[in-house]
């Protein structure tokens, strides 16, 4: 009888410990969200809050950021990065070493991305035993686990739900392949009127290479968009579903931070600004009407003719510029840039 009671006490203790851990994680996430939003509204930076758009918080219409983004990718025939990148996978497969026993994917992407890129790479790696999905969205990680367990069974799958730029991480395995596709390397901080943030990109590259090292080494495969056709670029990002992805962040702010005043998530609009000199398209948010509100002790006043706030920066970096930044980061190129005719995407493997 006493043993049964002890077992019940231990079971309840584990439940309490899990609940406490979940509560602490939620509190930390809320604090990080608030900090990024305040930094955005105070115009201290731009592009740093983009990862919150892809979360799982439910909006008034029942949608989530990650779900809307997947729908945008699936429904916009002009959105070329994923299709163009998938077309390069065959070339990548032929050049990759076959010694990797572990793969780490930084930002697991959509179901189509997993099938058309990740799974294809995994199938050509005969020694691969384990896969780490590294993403800020648990919904994306759940999708990755479902897709990979079905289409490339036999792998040991691990989830790391965190920001891969700030989380300290050391994967198991001797030879590790880090994968950073979807042009995510170019999600950088920059304000309207700023200059190409070379230092941030080189620092990010070094962090990812460090997180891609096994006991006997490793490398990082990443992609970037070198497109200079701005008509094609404009079509890629102009879509009603993409507007909902961007504006959805305002609904999350309203729901999580509860601003005091006349903050209205429906009275914001998605605005795009091209800066060709610095190879970037700014995806911004701007008020449709004057809004005055308060978050905590911070008071904000936004006019509809103010300079838009940058949510995401989509960089289109020429190959020579990217190679220069790889050199500045002190990294070694494993092979020449992987590209194809009439394809704006480029892949590069570094260590």
N, C-alpha and C positions, 0 to 999 in steps of 0.2 A: 504493500500500500504506500509506504513512504517513498519507494523508488518511483512509483507512478506519479506521486505528487512532485517529486524532484524533476522528473521529465517534463511535467506540465509547467513548472516554474521556469525551467531552462528554455522551453519553447516560447513562453510569454516574454522572457528576457530578450530573446533573439528578435521577437516582433517589435518590442519597445526600442531596441537598439537600431533596427532598420528604420522605424518611423522617425527616430531622432535624427538619423543620418539624412533621411529624405528632407526633413524640415530644415536642417542646416544647409543642405545643398540648395533648397528653394530660396532660403534667405540670402545666400551668397549670390545666386543668380539674379535675384531681384535688385540687390545692391549694384551689381555690375551693369544691369540694364539701366537703372536710374542714372548712374554715372555717365554712361554713353549718351543717354538722351540729353542730360544737362550740358554735356560738352558740345553736342550738336546744336542745341538752342542758343548756347552762349557763343557760338561761332568760333570755338577754339580749335576745331578740326573738321574735316569733311571726309566721308567715306568710311569712317571707323565703325559706324553703327550698322553697316550693311548686313552682317551675319544675323542680326535679330529679325530681319525680314523673313527668314526661312524657318522660323520656329513653329511650334505646334499649338500655340495659344489660339483658341477658337474665337473668331470674330462674330459680330452680331448675325451675319448671314450663314454661320456654320462652317465657313471656310477656315483654312489655316495657311500660313505663309508658305510652308513647304509644299502643301497640296496645290496652291495656286501657281507656284513656280513650275511644278511638274506639268500642270495643265498648259501653262504658257509655252513651255518647250515643245509640248506635243502638238499644239494647235497653231503655232506660228511657222508657216513654211519658209519664211524668210530668215528665221534664226539659224544661221549657218555654223556657229562654232562647234557644236556637238557633232553634227553630220560631217563637217570637214575634218574634224579631229578623228572620228571613227574611220574615215577613209585612209588615214595614215597608219592605222594599227598594224596592217600587214607589213609595212616597211619596218615598223618598230620591232615586231616579233622576230624578224630576220636578223636584227642587229643585237638583240638582248642576249646576255650570257644565260646559260642554262644551269648555272650553279646555285641560283637562289632557292633557299628553303623557307623563306618568310617574305610576306608582302604586307606593306603598310599603305593603306589608301587614305590620304589626307583630303577629306571631303568626299563622301561616297557617292554623291550624285543621285540621279533618278534611276528607275528600273531599266529604262532603255540604255542609259549610260553604262550601267552595270553589265548588261547583256552584250552590248556592242563593243565595249572596251575592256573592262575589268576581267570578265569571264574569258574573253578571247586570249588575253595575256596569260591568265592562270593556266589554261589548257596546254600552253606550250612550255610550261615549266615543270619538267618531270620530277624534280626534287622538292617541289613546294609542299610544305606540311601545314603551315598556319597562315592565317589572314587576320590582320587587324584593321577594322573599320574605325576611322578617326573622324568624328563629326560633332558639331554642336547640337544637332537635332537627333533625338532618340528615335523619332519617326523614320528618319532616313536610315539610321542604323538597323532598325527592325526590318525595313525593306531590303537592305543589303543582305541581312542574315537569311531572309526568306528566299531571295533570288539565288544566292550563291549555294545554299544548302541543297537547293533543287537542281541547279544547272551545273555545278561543279562539286558534287558530293565528295566527302572524304577529307576535307580540310577541317582543321580546328579553328573555329571562328571566335574572334574576340571583339568586343565593343569598347571603344574609348569615347565617352560622351564628354567632350571638352573642346576648348579652343586650342588648336594644334600649334599656335604661335606662342602660347603662354604656358601650356602644360608640359612639365618635364616628363620625358618618356624614354624608356629603353626597351625595345622589343626583344623577345626571346629569339634565338636562332643565330646561326653563324653568318650566313650571307643574306642580307636583307635588301629587298627592292622597295624603295619608297615611290609611291605613285601620286602625282599631283596634277591631275588632268582637269579639263574644263576651264582652262585659262585662269584658274583661281589664283595663280601667282600674281596676277595683276590687280587683285583687290587691295588697293593701296590708299593711303590717306592723302588727300589733296583738296584744297579749297579752290573755288572759282578764282582764276587769276594767279594761281600758284605755278610752281615749276615741277617738272618730272621728279618724283621723290626717289632718286637713285639710292640714297643711303638706306631707306626703309626696305626696298626690294632686296638689296644685297644682304641685309641683316636677316630677312625672312628666309632667303635661300640657305644661309648658313645654319639657321635653326632647324630647317627641314632636313638638311643633310645630316645634321647631328642626330635627329630623331629617326634616321633611316640606317643607323649603324648597328650591325650585329657584332658578335665576338670576333669575327674574322673580316669584318668590313661590310660595305654596302654602297648603294648609289641611289640617286634620286632622278626619276624620270618626270619631267614636267613639260607642260605645253604652254604656248603663248600665241596670241593673235597678232600677226604682223600685217594685217590688212591696211591698205591705204586708199581703198575705194569707199569714200564716205557716203555715197549714195546707198551702197549695199549695207554699210554699217547702220545708217538711219533706219532702213527697213527692218533690220534685225531686231531692233529694240522698241519699235513703235507698234504696240498692240494693246487692245483694251485689257487683256488679262495681265499684261505687264504693269499697266497703270494700277490695277488692283493690288499687285504685289507690293509696289512702292507705297501707295497710299495706305495699305493695310497696317503699316507700322504706326500710323497715327491712331488707328483703332486700338492697337496694343498699348500705346501710351495712355490713351483715355481709360482703358480697362485696368491697367496695372498701377499707374501713378496717380490717377484721379485728379487731374489739374483743376484748380479753383479758378473761376472766371468764365469767359465765353469761348474756351477752347472747344472746337467742333471738328472731329475727324472727317466729317463729310465736306468741310469747307477748305480742303487742301487739294492740290492738283500736282500731277507728275509733270515735270519740266526737264527737257534735255538741252544741254549746252555742249557744243563741240569746241575743243581747243586743239586744233590740228598741229600747232607748233609744238605742243607738249604731248602729242599722240594720245589724247584722251577724250572720251565722251563722258561728261558728268550726268548722272541720273539724279535729279533733284526733286525736292518737295517745296512747294510755294503756297502761301495762303491765297484763297480766292477772295477773302474779305479780311478786314483788320481784325486782329484777335489779341486780347489782353488776358493773361492768365498767370497763375502762380503754381509752382511745384516746390513744396517745402518752403524754404525761405527765399527762393529765387523767383523774381518777378520778370515776366517777359512781355514785350510789346512788338507784335509783328504787323507790318503794313503790307497790303497786297502788291505794292510796287517795290518791296525790298528785294535784295539779291537772294535768289533761291538757296536753300540749304542742301548741301551735297550728301546724298544717302549712299550712293555707290559710284565708284570711278571705274570705267571700262577702258583700260589702256590698250592701245594698238601699237605695239613696240616693234620698230624695225629690227631685223636680225642683227645688224652690226651694233646697234645700241645695246641689245640684250647680251651679246657676247662680251661687250665691254664691261657690263655689270657683273657677269659671271667671273671675269678676270679680277675685277675690283674686290669681289667676295673671297678671293683666294682659292677658288674651286678649280678642279681639273675636269676638262671635258673628256668623257669616255669615248665619244665618237663625234663626227661632224653633225651639224643640225640636220634633222630628218624633216624633209619637206617634199612637195610634189607640185607639178605644174598646175596652175589655175586653182590652187588651194592656199588660202591665206594663213592657215594654221602651221605652226612649226613645233617640233618636239626636240627636246635636248636631254641628254643623260649626263649628269655630273656627279662628282664625288669630292 
